């Protein structure tokens, strides 16, 4: 039987073992749902933030798209509006 620990103590109660397993599965499902929603929102708002990024860079700001040596990332922070 797989050992399940909580705060360093092994859980032996069958009802608590089921509850701990459900808690872990629920957390995993919520994490996947959160990432899916985040990617979906970025895809839907793409026509808005891409031109805004171009305008920010055109006027000397940093913009949302950050390109480093071998990395590309999108950073929606206040740093995008600072002179860069």
N, C-alpha and C positions, 0 to 999 in steps of 0.2 A: 504494500500500500504506500502511496506517495505521502510524504510528510508535509503537512501544511503548518507553517509557523506564523505567529502573530506577536510582534514585539519580542522576538527571541524565544517564545514559548510555543511548544508544539500543541496543536489543537487535536484533541481526541474525541470530543463530542461530535457525533455524526451530523446533528442539525447545524452546528457551527461550521463544520467542514463544508456542507452544502451551501451555507450562506457565504462563506469565504470564496467558494468557487463562483457563485453567482456574482459576487462583488467584482471579482477579477474579469469575468466575461463582460459584465456591464461596462466596466472601465475601458476595456478594449474596444467594444462597440462604439462607445461615445468618442473615443480618440479617432477612430476611423471616420465616424460621421463628421467630426469637427474638421478634419483635414479635407474631406470631400466638400463640405460646405465652403471652406475657405478657398479652395481651388475654383469652385463654381462661381463664387462672387468675383474672384479675380478675372475669370473669363468673361463674365457678363459686363464688368466695369472696364474692360480693356479699351473699348472705344473712347472712354472718358479720360483715363489716366495717361494713355500713350500720347495724345496731343498736348496734354498739360505738361508732361515730362519734356517734350520737345520745346514748348514755349519757355519753360523754366531754364533749360540749357541755352536757348537762344538769347535770353536776357542775362546770362552770366550766373545763373544759380546752379546748384548741384544736380537737382532732378531726382527722380525716383529710381532710375536704373543706375546701378553702381557696377562699374567694370573695374576689376582689379587684375592682377597678373594673369591668372588662369581661372578666374571666378567671375560669375555674373550673378547679381542678386537684385531683388526689388526691395527697397526700404521705404515704407510709407511713414516717414518720421518728419519732424520739423527741420531736420538737417537738409532736406530737399530744397528748402527755401532760402538757405544761407548762401552767401556768395562763395563760389568755389573755384 
